[in-house]
Amino acid sequence: MKPMTEKHLAILRRHMVEVIDIHFDLAGEEIGKSALDPGLRRALLEAPRHLFVPPQIAAAAYQDSPLPIGFDKTLSQPFIAALMLDLLAIAPGERVLEVGTGLGYQASVMAEMGAKVWSVDIVEEFAESARLRLAALDYDVEIRVGDGSRGWAEHAPFDRILVTAAAQDVPRPLLDQLAPGGRMVIPLGGKDVQQLSVVERSPDGTIDVRSVIPVRFTLLETMA
């Protein structure tokens, strides 16, 4: 069998986005909208998801399922990944903190949307691999190894914060680093099931938390 070409991969990527479109339409009442943000949709069609998974499973990158990436972690199902970014409501030029870099896929989509992204991962191998993958594709993302629950205070405040692991409560340092008018998307809850939640800080500093749908993520790892 011949290897897949960029043309084949682009078709698979388009099919992935069409499946995401179907999920949004079917879940419209729960998530509050029935269509993807156009800027996010364009970014999903551009970001090469197959380059952000282990090479041996690259052919499965555009399937509608989570994929293992090592260290008992997964790359989220395309619909959930897209939903988190849609709820984040990123605008070009905004400053975004990502907690949980993985191999860099979510950061690549946010960079495609014109965001300035800082990303933290507790796994050194993930951070280094993501750094190489993103740099090879000319995505301007700053990455460091560390405890994501502590954020990245040197570059705060952030307009948006994306947390790709679950926590029982919103980590206080992340709240402190969220700009007035800012928004965070984070799975909140225990080990077995969580609620994908939108956390917003009003201009006067008031915090509002809204649950969207049940999800299941690995727990946010912290350093002692």
C-alpha positions in Angstrom: 0.0 0.0 0.0 1.3 3.5 -0.9 1.9 5.9 2.0 -0.6 8.7 2.6 0.1 12.0 0.9 -0.6 15.5 2.2 -3.7 15.4 0.0 -5.0 12.3 1.7 -4.3 13.8 5.1 -6.1 17.0 4.3 -9.2 15.0 3.3 -9.1 13.1 6.6 -8.7 16.4 8.5 -11.7 17.8 6.7 -13.7 14.7 7.6 -12.6 15.1 11.2 -13.9 18.6 11.2 -17.2 17.6 9.6 -17.7 15.0 12.4 -17.0 17.8 14.9 -19.7 19.8 13.2 -22.1 17.0 13.7 -21.3 16.7 17.4 -21.9 20.4 17.8 -25.2 20.2 16.1 -26.4 17.2 18.1 -25.2 18.7 21.4 -26.3 22.3 20.7 -28.7 22.5 23.7 -26.2 21.2 26.2 -23.3 23.4 25.0 -25.3 26.5 24.2 -24.5 26.7 20.4 -24.8 24.4 17.4 -21.8 25.4 15.3 -18.1 25.8 15.6 -16.5 29.3 15.7 -15.4 30.0 12.1 -11.9 31.0 13.2 -11.5 27.8 15.2 -12.9 25.7 12.3 -10.3 27.2 9.9 -7.5 26.4 12.4 -8.7 22.8 12.8 -8.5 22.4 9.1 -4.9 23.8 9.1 -3.2 22.2 12.1 -1.6 18.8 11.2 -2.9 16.7 14.1 -1.1 13.6 12.7 2.2 15.3 13.5 1.3 15.6 17.2 0.8 11.9 18.0 3.4 9.1 18.2 4.4 8.2 14.6 3.1 4.6 14.9 -0.5 5.8 15.3 -0.3 8.8 12.9 -2.8 7.1 10.5 -5.4 7.2 13.3 -4.9 10.9 14.2 -8.2 12.0 12.6 -10.5 9.4 14.0 -13.2 10.5 16.4 -11.5 9.1 19.5 -8.8 9.9 22.1 -5.3 8.6 21.3 -2.6 7.5 23.7 0.6 9.7 23.6 2.6 8.0 26.4 3.0 8.4 30.2 -0.6 7.2 30.6 -1.8 10.4 28.9 -4.1 10.8 25.8 -4.8 13.4 23.2 -8.4 14.2 23.6 -11.2 13.2 21.2 -11.3 15.8 18.4 -14.8 17.0 19.5 -13.8 17.5 23.1 -10.6 19.3 22.1 -12.6 21.5 19.8 -15.3 22.2 22.3 -12.7 23.3 24.9 -11.2 25.7 22.5 -14.6 27.0 21.3 -15.6 27.6 24.9 -12.3 29.5 25.4 -13.4 32.0 22.7 -9.9 33.0 21.7 -9.4 36.1 19.6 -6.2 36.9 17.6 -3.5 38.5 19.7 -4.8 37.2 23.0 -2.4 35.8 25.6 -3.1 32.2 26.4 -1.7 29.9 29.1 -2.1 26.2 28.4 -1.7 23.8 31.4 -0.8 20.4 30.0 1.1 20.7 26.7 1.1 17.0 25.8 2.7 16.8 22.3 1.6 20.3 21.4 -1.6 19.8 19.3 -3.9 22.2 21.2 -1.1 24.8 21.3 -0.8 24.5 17.5 -4.5 25.1 17.0 -4.4 28.2 19.3 -1.4 29.5 17.5 -3.2 29.0 14.2 -6.0 31.2 15.6 -3.5 34.0 16.2 -3.0 33.6 20.0 0.3 34.1 21.8 0.6 30.8 23.7 2.6 29.9 26.8 2.4 26.2 27.7 3.4 24.2 30.8 3.8 20.4 31.2 5.0 18.4 34.1 6.5 15.7 31.9 9.9 16.8 30.6 9.7 14.4 27.6 6.4 16.0 26.5 7.7 19.5 26.8 10.8 18.8 24.7 8.9 16.8 22.0 6.2 19.5 21.8 8.9 22.2 21.5 10.5 20.4 18.6 7.2 19.7 16.8 5.9 23.2 17.1 9.2 24.8 16.1 9.4 22.6 13.0 6.1 24.0 11.9 7.0 27.6 12.8 4.4 27.9 15.6 5.5 30.5 18.1 4.7 28.8 21.4 6.8 29.1 24.6 7.0 25.9 26.6 8.5 25.0 30.0 8.5 22.0 32.3 6.8 22.6 35.6 3.7 22.3 37.8 0.9 23.7 35.6 -1.3 24.3 38.6 1.1 27.1 39.5 0.7 28.7 36.1 3.4 30.9 34.7 3.5 34.0 36.8 6.3 35.8 34.8 4.0 36.1 31.8 0.7 36.8 33.6 -2.0 38.1 33.4 -3.5 35.8 30.7 -6.6 36.6 28.7 -7.4 32.9 28.4 -6.3 29.8 30.3 -6.8 26.2 29.0 -6.4 23.3 31.5 -6.2 19.9 29.9 -6.3 17.9 33.1 -8.9 17.7 35.8 -8.8 19.3 39.2 -11.2 19.2 42.2 -11.2 22.9 42.4 -9.7 25.7 40.3 -6.1 26.1 41.4 -5.7 29.5 43.1 -2.6 30.6 41.2 -4.5 30.1 37.9 -7.3 32.3 39.1 -4.8 34.9 40.2 -3.2 34.9 36.8 -6.4 35.2 34.9 -6.9 38.8 33.6 -10.1 40.8 34.4 -12.5 39.9 31.7 -10.6 36.7 31.2 -11.8 33.1 30.7 -10.6 29.7 31.7 -11.8 26.3 30.6 -11.1 23.4 32.9 -12.5 20.0 33.8 -13.6 20.1 37.5 -14.3 17.1 39.6 -12.9 13.9 41.0 -11.1 10.9 39.5 -14.0 9.2 37.6 -16.0 12.0 36.1 -15.8 15.7 35.9 -17.7 18.7 34.5 -16.1 20.6 31.7 -16.4 24.1 33.2 -16.0 27.7 32.0 -14.5 30.1 34.7 -14.8 33.8 34.0 -13.4 36.8 35.9 -15.5 39.9 35.5 -13.8 43.3 35.2 -14.6 43.9 38.9 -12.9 40.6 39.9 -16.0 38.5 40.5 -15.6 34.8 39.6 -18.3 32.9 37.8 -18.2 29.1 37.1 -20.5 27.4 34.6 -20.6 23.7 34.0 -21.1 22.5 30.4 -21.0 18.7 29.9 -19.7 15.7 31.8 -16.2 14.6 30.7 -13.4 12.3 31.8 -9.8 13.5 32.0 -6.7 12.4 33.9 -6.1 14.3 37.1 -3.8 17.4 37.1 -0.4 16.4 38.5 1.3 18.7 40.9 4.7 19.0 42.4 5.2 18.8 46.2 
